[in-house]
């Protein structure tokens, strides 16, 4: 039998493959986008003769524009433009967008294995040249990219510009006074087809019919008459308490919550359930993990957000349903907020697993209030009854038999897309809530609270 002779063409292919594996790179062929036209998610805001515009590139757009796969390295490219029509120089404080932003050279080192060595130098210079500048001279338009740790679903961009007052050093009363610091808050969505907010059409939830606009007395009565809790699909079994009410249009709700560190969530589906299971097994974070379906007004939640923590088993999350009425001409959202503190097996979930909620649900309700107050996203707030009191020694159970206790109050917040000064925030003065944390303590805890003077 004649031995096989090596095929020269096959050998050539083997060599080519080996070279590719050794260099670890692919062809480098950037095709710059037309920005901002190609982005589709650019938002702008103007104040004090300065306009800031910003948008986020998808992984595909970044790959096309820069010729490298930033998404694979968990890098997100944010495009920013500052039109400075003022008469003063400004400084762009990048740390307020994200303190862990990447420099152009850092990005180059992270992706250089993906491009031919000869092209790495050109890539580095491109990234340097297209980075947004820190110094923004007067009467100029400056634009470029800031490279950030990747967030799915979008991000709130707190863009801060600092500069000297125009009349600094001049006699008192000379010329207008301009703030040293300008803040531009832009909540920029980055859909991928899997987020529940992508399917939200608040104007069609009730068939497009006009909803009644309630006065203050009617509004309070309507909130107090709502069901105590979420339910299952049949509407016969009670779940987590309906302990939250937000007033604001959908865009305002997403803006204020994302500004306060809350992120969007994926819908339940094969892809998201698979990721959730992997994250639960490995302990890896899944910052936009879906929340299970609960029901109010005969339907599943219209919108859900969360504040993820170290692992998928630890997060604060909320579900919202658009109410069939309005207040002061704005949409009303009835919701449920709780904290996940663990994961357990259960036959009551289609995935056979579910989160365990912290029984101190009022403490999580306060956590939400405090997170929004800290970012000045609330104009007015208060409490109304209606979710049903459940004392520590006689807790209620949710649909997966997790116990919880509560004072039975609902937190009501009227949101503001523009930051509200702390001294301008008002309490509705309806009901007084309980004392979170103290609700779960026994009489023995009293020894830790002592009078200043014996």
PyMOL commands that set and color helices and strands:
alter all, ss='L'
color gray80, all
select helices_A, chain A and resi 8-23+59-66+71-73+94-96+104-114+117-129+196-199+202-204+216-224+250-259+270-282+361-374+392-394+422-424+438-440+443-448
alter helices_A, ss='H'
color red, helices_A
select strands_A, chain A and resi 43-47+50-56+75-84+90-93+135-136+140-149+153-162+181-190+212-214+229-231+238-241+244-247+263-264+295-296+299-300+303-308+315-327+330-345+353-357+378-385+396-397+403-404+409-415+426-427
alter strands_A, ss='S'
color yellow, strands_A
deselect
rebuild
show_as cartoon
